[in-house]
Amino acid sequence: MVWRRNCLFYADYGTPSTLRFKGIVEKVGYKDEEITLSGRSFGFLLLTRTITKSYTNTETSVILKDILASDATEFNNDLSYINESSKSITVNWSEKPILDCIKELCNAANFDFYIDVNNAVHYFEKRSIINQEEAIVHGINLESVGNFGPDITSVINKVRVYGQSLIGTPIVATSSDDESINEYYLRMQVINDTNVASYAQAIQRTEYELEQNKNAPIVGEISTLPAMGLPSIQPGEMLSISAPDNGIEPGLYRVVSYTHDIGHEVVLKTKVKIEKLKFNIPVAFKNVIDTTQQLSNITNPYHLDYSFNMPFTDYSTTDYYNNVEITTVLRCMPGFTSGTWVSITRIASLNITKLHLIVTGENLSGTVYEFSVDNGNTWETITENTLYSYGTNFTGIGNQLKLRITLKSDTTNVKSACLLYS
């Protein structure tokens, strides 16, 4: 027997004839003369599916439509509510829940998302849709205002992302916001995501996660009087509210979530969680990070902020080489017992003060490693798996990082190198 209890909810001013909710009832409770129902809309299906997809510099609405067309076809019939964004991203998802992927798109584009009663997907810029039918106004349908204030707990002002391991070396990127740190103290989040497959993707992820979470939204709850609910309200809409006695000046406020209460006499009361804009800095909605895809054995013991990864699978990170070659490893060319390889330059945002070298390979003994922070004008020796600090282990000043490797044996094979730095 298949256990399905479909739920349809109609609500209007007057005789209810407009379908407002469609889903399944998952739990029925009885207490005294009350019956309580709980369940979810059919959008919950997105929680139960995972996808494996990659996109390179692709606009977010294009990615969303492709996901619906291939992996969520029941929500692919009407795409007219999916708006184009101005954000293109690079992602590499492996067995990642569809809803988490969509959250990632929303955070990147600063968009909202929901599925309506007809299974149509709505994807739109935050604060761009105004509900023209509903309002909550003091003296008319306002019952109460409560729990209103800045949600500081949702602030994140430093984000570090760990991605895939590139031949034994970690992908690490970090972004922070000094203004937010000064206002709210340091609030750091570490995201471990094996779907991040390159440094460029990692730094992009840190930047938009930081942008979404660095400021505290002002949120609170506001309720209508019984029999004066808001039947047409939808998530993400801008709702007209006026409650000056409670510190809410007349204006438009973003609906974060809402709850309809139906009493014994089938009267509708609506409780709305709203986001109040903070005028001195932009406010963003908190993104909940799913950390189920954890990385094991993260090699960043000194908590440095960035990685300069050099996997020797091709010449893409090579600036100069002599008597060496790159196949699937860096090694001496046939007939030579020594040789030199120099990396391209990584430009850091600030002068480099800390370094940590990680190298993987075979027969590495005797190999010489040197780094430069001034684009190769001066070089200093560095040892693997050791923290180097400015003023203690090196004296160079600069933000133009390079690595030089000198091989001393024809049996040495360097699989990858990584300079972690801050």
C-alpha positions in Angstrom: 0.0 0.0 0.0 1.3 3.5 -0.9 0.6 5.9 1.9 -0.1 9.3 0.4 -2.4 11.9 1.9 -2.6 14.9 -0.4 -3.4 18.3 1.1 -5.1 21.2 -0.8 -5.5 24.6 0.9 -7.8 27.3 -0.6 -7.9 30.9 0.8 -9.4 34.2 -0.4 -11.1 37.2 0.9 -14.7 35.9 0.8 -15.5 32.5 -0.5 -12.2 30.6 -0.8 -11.6 29.5 -4.4 -7.9 30.0 -5.0 -5.5 27.2 -4.4 -2.8 28.5 -2.1 -1.0 25.3 -1.0 -0.6 21.8 -2.4 1.4 19.0 -0.8 1.3 15.9 1.4 0.3 15.5 5.0 3.0 13.7 6.9 1.6 13.7 10.4 -1.8 14.0 11.9 -2.2 14.8 15.6 -5.2 14.8 17.9 -5.5 16.7 21.2 -8.7 17.4 22.9 -10.9 18.8 20.2 -8.0 19.9 18.0 -6.6 18.2 14.9 -3.1 19.3 13.9 -1.7 18.6 10.4 1.9 18.9 9.3 3.5 18.2 6.0 5.3 19.7 3.1 4.8 20.9 -0.5 5.9 18.8 -3.3 9.1 20.8 -3.5 10.4 18.4 -0.8 11.3 16.1 -3.7 14.3 18.3 -4.4 15.7 17.2 -1.0 15.7 13.5 -2.0 17.7 13.8 -5.2 21.4 14.4 -5.9 23.1 15.5 -9.1 26.5 15.3 -10.6 27.1 18.2 -12.9 29.7 20.8 -13.8 29.3 24.3 -15.2 32.0 26.8 -16.3 31.3 30.5 -16.1 27.5 29.9 -16.7 24.7 32.2 -15.8 22.7 31.0 -12.8 19.3 30.8 -14.4 20.7 28.8 -17.2 22.1 26.3 -14.7 18.7 26.2 -12.9 16.8 25.4 -16.1 19.2 22.7 -17.0 18.9 21.1 -13.6 15.1 21.1 -13.9 15.2 19.7 -17.5 17.4 16.8 -16.6 16.8 16.0 -13.0 13.6 17.6 -11.8 11.2 17.3 -14.7 8.0 17.6 -12.7 9.0 21.2 -12.1 10.0 21.9 -15.7 6.6 22.7 -17.3 6.5 26.4 -16.7 9.8 28.3 -16.8 8.3 31.8 -17.2 9.0 32.7 -13.6 12.7 32.0 -13.8 14.4 35.4 -14.2 17.8 35.9 -15.7 20.5 37.0 -13.3 23.7 38.9 -13.9 25.9 36.3 -12.1 27.8 33.6 -13.9 29.6 30.9 -11.8 31.8 27.9 -12.1 30.7 24.8 -10.1 31.5 21.2 -9.9 28.9 19.1 -8.1 29.2 15.5 -7.3 26.2 13.7 -5.8 25.1 16.9 -4.2 21.4 17.4 -3.2 19.5 19.4 -5.8 18.1 21.8 -3.2 21.6 22.6 -1.9 22.7 23.3 -5.5 19.8 25.7 -5.9 20.7 27.4 -2.6 24.2 27.9 -4.0 22.7 29.6 -7.1 20.5 31.8 -5.0 23.4 33.0 -2.8 25.6 33.6 -5.8 23.0 35.8 -7.6 21.3 37.3 -4.5 18.1 35.7 -5.7 15.1 34.0 -4.0 13.5 30.7 -5.0 10.3 28.9 -4.3 7.9 26.4 -6.0 4.2 27.4 -6.3 1.1 25.3 -6.1 1.3 24.5 -9.8 4.8 23.2 -9.5 6.2 26.2 -11.3 9.7 27.4 -10.1 10.1 31.0 -9.2 13.6 32.4 -9.3 13.9 36.2 -8.9 16.1 38.9 -7.5 15.6 39.5 -3.8 13.3 42.4 -3.0 12.2 42.8 -6.6 8.6 41.5 -6.2 6.0 43.6 -4.4 2.7 42.0 -3.2 0.1 44.5 -4.4 -2.8 42.8 -2.6 -1.7 42.4 1.0 -0.6 44.7 3.8 -0.3 44.7 7.6 -1.4 48.0 9.1 -1.8 49.2 12.7 -5.4 49.9 13.6 -6.7 47.7 10.8 -5.4 44.1 10.8 -2.2 44.2 13.0 -2.4 42.0 16.1 1.1 41.9 17.5 4.8 42.5 16.8 7.5 40.4 18.5 11.1 39.3 18.6 12.3 42.2 16.4 15.9 43.1 16.2 19.2 42.3 14.4 20.0 38.7 13.9 23.7 38.8 14.7 23.9 35.1 15.1 23.7 34.8 11.3 26.7 37.0 10.6 29.7 35.5 8.9 32.6 37.9 8.2 35.4 35.5 7.4 34.9 32.5 5.1 37.5 29.8 4.4 36.7 27.2 1.7 38.5 23.9 1.4 38.0 22.2 -1.9 39.2 19.0 -3.5 42.7 17.7 -2.9 44.9 18.2 -6.0 47.2 15.2 -6.0 47.7 15.4 -2.2 47.7 19.2 -1.8 44.7 21.2 -0.6 42.7 23.9 -2.3 42.3 26.7 0.2 40.7 30.2 -0.3 39.6 32.8 2.2 37.7 36.1 2.2 37.0 38.5 5.1 35.4 41.8 5.7 37.2 44.2 8.1 34.2 46.5 8.5 31.9 43.6 9.6 34.7 42.2 11.9 35.0 45.6 13.6 31.3 45.8 14.2 30.4 42.2 15.1 33.8 40.7 16.1 35.3 37.9 14.1 32.7 35.3 13.1 34.3 32.7 10.8 32.9 29.8 8.9 34.9 27.0 7.3 33.2 25.3 4.4 34.5 21.9 3.3 33.2 21.0 -0.1 34.6 18.4 -2.4 32.6 19.9 -5.2 35.1 22.8 -5.4 37.6 21.7 -7.9 39.9 24.7 -8.5 41.3 27.7 -6.6 39.3 30.1 -8.8 36.1 28.3 -7.9 37.1 28.3 -4.2 37.8 32.1 -4.1 34.5 32.7 -5.9 32.7 30.7 -3.3 34.2 32.6 -0.4 33.4 36.0 -2.0 29.7 35.4 -2.5 29.3 33.5 0.8 30.9 36.5 2.5 28.7 39.0 0.6 25.6 37.2 1.6 26.4 36.9 5.3 28.7 39.7 6.4 25.9 42.0 7.7 23.2 41.3 10.3 19.7 41.3 9.0 17.0 42.9 11.1 14.3 40.3 11.4 11.1 39.9 13.5 7.6 38.4 13.5 4.4 40.3 13.0 0.9 38.8 13.2 -2.5 39.7 11.7 -5.7 39.6 13.6 -7.8 36.4 13.3 -10.0 36.5 10.2 -7.7 39.1 8.7 -4.9 36.9 7.3 -2.9 37.3 4.1 -4.1 34.6 1.7 -2.0 35.6 -1.3 1.4 36.1 0.4 4.4 34.3 -1.0 8.0 33.9 0.2 10.4 36.5 -0.8 7.8 39.1 -1.7 7.9 42.7 -0.4 5.0 43.3 1.9 3.6 46.7 2.9 3.7 47.1 6.7 3.0 49.9 9.1 3.4 49.6 12.8 5.1 52.9 14.0 4.2 52.2 17.7 6.4 49.1 17.4 9.3 50.8 15.6 8.2 49.7 12.1 7.8 52.7 9.9 5.5 52.5 6.9 7.3 50.7 4.0 8.0 47.5 2.2 9.6 44.6 4.0 10.9 41.3 2.7 8.9 38.1 3.7 11.4 35.5 5.0 8.7 33.0 5.9 5.1 32.9 6.9 2.6 30.7 8.8 -1.2 30.5 8.3 -3.2 29.5 11.4 -6.7 28.2 10.8 -9.0 28.2 13.8 -12.1 26.2 14.7 -14.3 28.6 12.7 -12.0 28.4 9.7 -10.8 32.0 10.2 -7.3 32.8 8.8 -4.6 34.4 10.8 -1.1 34.9 9.3 2.2 35.2 11.1 5.0 36.7 9.0 8.7 36.7 9.6 10.1 39.8 7.9 13.4 41.3 7.1 13.8 44.9 7.9 16.5 46.7 5.8 19.3 48.3 7.7 20.0 51.5 5.9 23.7 52.1 6.7 24.8 48.8 5.1 23.2 46.3 2.8 21.6 43.3 4.5 21.6 39.8 3.0 19.7 36.7 3.9 21.6 33.9 5.7 22.6 30.9 3.7 22.6 27.6 5.6 25.7 25.6 4.6 25.3 21.9 4.3 28.5 20.4 5.7 27.7 16.7 5.0 30.5 16.5 2.4 33.4 16.8 4.8 37.0 16.6 3.8 39.2 14.3 5.7 42.9 14.9 6.5 42.8 18.6 5.6 46.5 19.7 5.4 46.5 23.3 6.7 47.9 23.0 10.2 48.8 26.7 10.4 45.4 27.9 9.3 46.7 29.9 6.3 44.2 31.6 4.0 45.2 30.7 0.5 46.7 28.0 -1.6 48.9 28.2 -4.7 48.4 24.8 -6.2 50.8 23.4 -8.8 49.8 19.9 -10.0 52.2 18.6 -12.5 49.7 17.3 -15.0 50.4 20.0 -17.6 52.4 23.2 -18.1 49.6 25.6 -17.0 51.5 26.8 -13.9 54.9 26.9 -15.6 56.8 30.1 -16.3 60.3 28.6 -17.0 61.9 25.2 -17.1 65.4 23.9 -18.0 66.4 20.2 -18.4 63.1 19.1 -16.9 59.8 17.9 -18.4 56.2 17.5 -17.2 54.4 14.3 -18.0 52.1 13.3 -15.2 55.0 14.4 -12.9 57.9 16.9 -12.9 61.1 15.1 -13.6 64.5 15.5 -15.3 64.6 15.1 -19.0 66.2 11.8 -20.3 70.0 12.1 -20.1 70.0 14.8 -17.3 70.4 14.4 -13.6 69.4 17.9 -12.6 67.1 20.6 -13.8 65.1 23.7 -12.8 61.4 24.6 -12.9 59.8 28.0 -12.1 56.2 28.7 -11.5 54.0 31.5 -12.9 53.3 34.4 -10.5 50.4 34.4 -8.0 49.4 38.0 -7.1 48.2 38.2 -3.5 45.9 40.9 -2.2 48.4 41.9 0.5 52.1 41.4 1.2 52.8 37.8 2.1 53.7 37.2 5.8 53.4 33.4 6.2 54.2 30.4 4.0 53.9 26.7 4.2 55.2 24.3 1.4 53.6 21.0 0.7 55.1 18.6 -1.9 54.1 15.2 -3.0 56.1 12.8 -5.1 58.8 10.1 -5.1 62.6 10.2 -4.2 62.3 13.9 -3.2 65.5 13.9 -1.0 68.0 16.5 -2.2 65.4 18.6 -4.1 65.8 22.3 -3.4 62.8 24.5 -3.0 62.9 28.3 -3.2 60.2 31.0 -3.1 60.0 34.7 -4.1 57.5 37.3 -3.0 58.7 39.9 -5.4 58.1 38.2 -8.7 61.5 36.4 -8.9 63.8 39.4 -8.2 65.0 37.7 -5.0 64.8 34.1 -3.9 64.8 32.4 -0.4 65.0 28.7 0.5 62.0 27.0 2.0 61.7 23.6 3.6 58.6 21.3 3.3 56.0 21.1 6.1 57.4 24.1 8.0 55.8 27.4 8.8 57.8 30.3 7.5 57.0 33.8 8.9 58.2 37.2 7.8 61.0 38.5 9.9 61.8 35.1 11.4 62.3 32.8 8.4 62.4 35.2 5.5 63.0 38.9 4.8 61.4 39.5 1.4 58.6 41.9 1.1 56.0 41.6 -1.6 52.8 40.1 -2.9 54.0 38.5 -6.1 54.6 34.8 -5.2 56.6 32.3 -7.2 58.1 28.9 -6.5 61.4 27.5 -7.9 62.2 23.8 -7.8 65.7 22.4 -8.5 65.8 18.7 -9.1 69.1 16.9 -8.1 68.4 13.4 -9.3 67.0 11.6 -12.4 64.9 9.4 -10.1 63.0 12.3 -8.5 59.3 12.6 -9.5 57.4 15.6 -8.2 53.6 15.0 -8.5 52.4 18.3 -7.0 53.5 21.3 -5.0 51.4 23.8 -3.0 52.3 27.0 -1.3 49.8 27.8 1.4 50.1 31.5 2.4 48.6 34.4 4.3 
